[in-house]
Structures are given as C-alpha cells and as structure tokens.
Amino acid sequence: MADSASLLFNPHTYDPEHFDPETRRLLRATVDWFEARGKRRLIEDYRSRAWLGDFLDFAAREGLFATFLTPASAAEKDDQRWDTARIAALNEIFGFYGLDYWYAWQVTILGLGPVWQSDNAEARARAAELLAQGEVFAFGLSEKTHGADIYSTDMLLTPDGEGGFRASGSKYYIGNGNAAGLVSVFGRRTDVEGPDGYVFFAADSRHEAYRLVKNVVDSSKYVSEFRLADYPVAPADILHTGRAAFDAALNTVNVGKFNLCTASIGICEHAMYEAVTHASNRILYGRPVTAFPHVRRELTDAYVRLVGMKLFSDRAVDYFRSAGPDDRRYLLFNPMTKMKVTTEGEKVIDLMWDVIAAKGFEKDNYFAQAAVEIRGLPKLEGTVHVNLALILKFMRNHLLNPVDHPAVPTRLDAADDAFLFQQGPARGLGSVRFHDWRTAFDAYTEVPNVARFREQADALCTFVETAAPGEEQSRDLDLLLAVGQLFALVVHGQLILEQARLTGLDEELLDELFAVLVRDFSAHAVELHGKDSATEDQQNWALGAVRRPVVDAARSTRIWERVEALSGAYEMGQ
C-alpha cells in the first residue's frame, strides 16, 4: 500500500528512476535549481513580474528544452526525442514551482508543433539549432478580434513575385512573443480564396519588420501582441500551405493542450503541502483546525481528487504514446485532460482554500499564486465549453459501440512519439472507436463506490439510447454541456481504474475517490434536470440517476490519516 506522500511529487525524495539516466539527471537538476533558488526568491520573482532570464539560462546550459523537445527525426544526440511521459513529468515540476516557468516551455512546444509537422527540412534544421542554442519559440495563431477562429485570420500574405510573400497583420495573446527565435505564424494569402489560401510560416521576433506591441497580461509570462509590417516570408520560411496549414494548427493544439493537466497537478501538490501543514498546526477555539469534521472532509476530498487527476493523466500518456492511424483514442482523452483534470484542479484548490481561508492570501506563501494560476489552465488551449463540446462527439461510440483494441501497456520506455507530428487530417472524430469501458469497472466490482458509480454509468448508456437530445435540442449547447459533464465523469473513472490496476493502488483509497465521483455524477444529473429545455423523460432519467455514495466512516478516517501525514512532509527552503 502506497503512503499518501509517495503518491505526490515531493522534491525532497524525488527520484524518477523509471526513466533513462539522462532524463533522470535533467529532471533532478531542474528540481535542484528551483530548490536552490528558494521560496523567497521564487515568490518575489512572481510578484515583481520578472522575466525568466535566469531560468532560461539554466535550461540552455543543461540543454533541457533541446533534449526534451527535439524529435528523433531532427536529433543530433542520442537522448533527444519527443517523449510524452517525460514531458509530462517536467510539466508537473514546472507547475509545482510556478506556472510562469511552465508557460515559457508550453508555448515553445506550441511554436514547435507546426515546424515538426512540416516537410521543410531547412526550417526543421533551423529549429533544432535554435533549440540547441537555448532559444524559446512562439505560436502565432490567435488574434485580438477573432481569437483562435482561424477561419477569420487577418494575417495577410501578399505574393512578392519571387515565390515568397510579404506578411502584414497582428497577432494577440502570443506567449514568448518578446524573445522567440522562431514564431510559427498562421495567415492567409490575398490571392487565394478559401482553405487553399492558408499558410503557416516561420518568423523571427528579432527582425525589424516584427514589431512587439506589449505584454497583454500583468505577469512574468510574456503574452504578447505583435505586428508584422511587410514582413518578408521567403520560400524557406513556409511550413505549410492550404488545408495542411489548418490541420497543423489543430494538431499542434492536440499536442500542446495535453500539457495543461500535469501543470495543474503540480500546482495542486505544492499548495496541498502548504494547506495541510497550516491546518494541522492552526489552533482554533482550543482545538486544531483539523479536528473539525468539515475540514477533514474538505481536505480528504481535495486529496482524493488530486490522486484521481494523477491517475487519469498518467494513463492518458499511454494512449498518446501508443496512438497511430488506426488508434486515435487519444483524441478523446486529450480534451479530457484539458477540461476535466484542470477543472478538478480548481476544485482541489477551492477545497483547501475554504480550510486555510485568509492564509491563502498571504504574500509569503505559494498558495496565493496557486489560487490565481490554477484558474488559467481550464481557459488555455480552448475553454471548458469548447472541450466539452468536443468530448461529446465521442460519446455514442465510446459508451455503446466498443471494438477490440490491443491492450495498451504502461509507456515509460525511451521511445520517440513520432505519430504526434504525423496525425494527418484533423477530422473524422465521429469514426473513432474505443475498447469497452466496462472492462475497467468489471475489475473492481467488489469496491462499493466503484459499483455504485457503475450503476450511474450504465444509466447514462440508457439515457443515450432512449432519451438523448433530439435534433432541436442538439442546438441547445447549455443542455448538451450538462450531458457532456456526465459523460466526462465516466471516461474519467475509466482511466482512473485502468491506472489503478496497473499500479496496484489500494482499493480503500479508490473507494473514497469514487464516493466523490458518485456525488459529482448526482450533482450533474440534478443540473440536467433543471435545464430549461429538458424533456419530461430526461428530467425523470436525471432524478433516477442520483445515487448516494456508500458511506464507511472507518475507511474515511483511515484516508484522512494519510492526508494528515502530509503535514510537514515538504517545505521549500527560504
């Protein structure tokens, strides 16, 4: 049975021995750099909005980004590869110490996406060299007027008569736009109508025709607005044209949005150490705060939700790494990591904040920045609503039409995830097929709250077969999103159970976690019942799907003791 601390990232004991020696060294070196920097400096840099120059210098010296973000097809060193498992591990570390550090890394990943998908050998070689030099990258997609609506881009490319273009227009909310050695910019040709006119090209933020306007946020993150004024785009700068440019944009986001889940996990882990330690040592009305039943419940719920976040995300890595043209299940699990895990992170922080109250505002704690930064992750790379709507596209096939797929093993091997840059056309989501979700639940029929949740999941299948939204209701996104939340819980529970089986997670902890999921499903069912357009059949179904978790006071007490043991388990040095 794993103890509570062993399930969470702890810099004092961290040793990623499941990775190869160089990955292990780099992950540990990153932790050591932050720990040597200390909590006071970490928080002061956050509060003063200092640019991340020292951190980027460290990353350049160690070859961190070059090692982790150069795919094998462009690698010059044996340890360079695109390995989602170790990328996820680094996301968690960056989130643990501060989202500003993660953000510079994340938008570098996005900026590299169109490059690594391109057949432009010259641009790929240039990107690899820039990475080796320690440069960061940027992803020039969104615009102030249109957001990420790439159908309406106003970045215009006018042919120059020599095979290239002159680009003019602005981009907005572009991370690293102040310092990127290469910015992947999405635009459209002025001489070609429709999708055939799309172009992805590489720009340099140091070029005189690249004009940095401002940082649009008050943060160490440099989230830029920039303008191109008659910027020369040579043939060697063109990454994609036509429909391929459109696909490159969406497929890049497929790769990049996955990183938000593990960043959220890192934030929650650091905040949890602070919150439990504070609550355990705070005396109120002559009693420790943790003696109050509601405090124990809130901290226990926060802990088991965090464990669920980790289990789901770790298992999703396996599906990413095992994906291919005939197995695109990752296209469901990806928006799940983006939407479900990050919103769970918000709940975890809120539960702890209700306990520590005013302490959560204090400037000398990590928690104050965690409470702010956790909000951003559900809103980056598509809002919760966008990702829920995407998840719904898979619901019928996932719940009702399973097919046989080879078992996906745990993927911690030192392999290159080449398919992520060979995803092909970004369409056909309705044809993606899944293995039977019931198998994961069948393995835990003796766990009371897993069985109780299974009743709700089976009920959702009945809903899809007998009371699913009709043609008119399908235009009511408000109602559909309520249905999406119910489906997301089933998928969330499935991968949690798969990972629990693979890692030998003890059933008592799993039981407590699924008690929370049963309550969540019931709450979303009640929400569906109250929707304006819900039919009588849907209302009746919704109330019929409400379940009470199986209560076991002794089990809850034992899980609470694990949470309480986190008090003092980690404190960042000053």
PyMOL commands that set and color helices and strands:
alter all, ss='L'
color gray80, all
select helices_A, chain A and resi 5-7+21-37+39-48+53-62+64-69+72-74+84-97+99-116+121-132+150-152+194-197+235-237+243-257+259-281+289-291+293-321+330-361+367-379+384-392+395-400+418-421+429-431+438-442+448-466+473-475+477-503+507-529+536-544+553-564
alter helices_A, ss='H'
color red, helices_A
select strands_A, chain A and resi 137-140+156-159+165-175+182-189+198-203+210-215+223-233+238-241+283-284+287-288
alter strands_A, ss='S'
color yellow, strands_A
deselect
rebuild
show_as cartoon
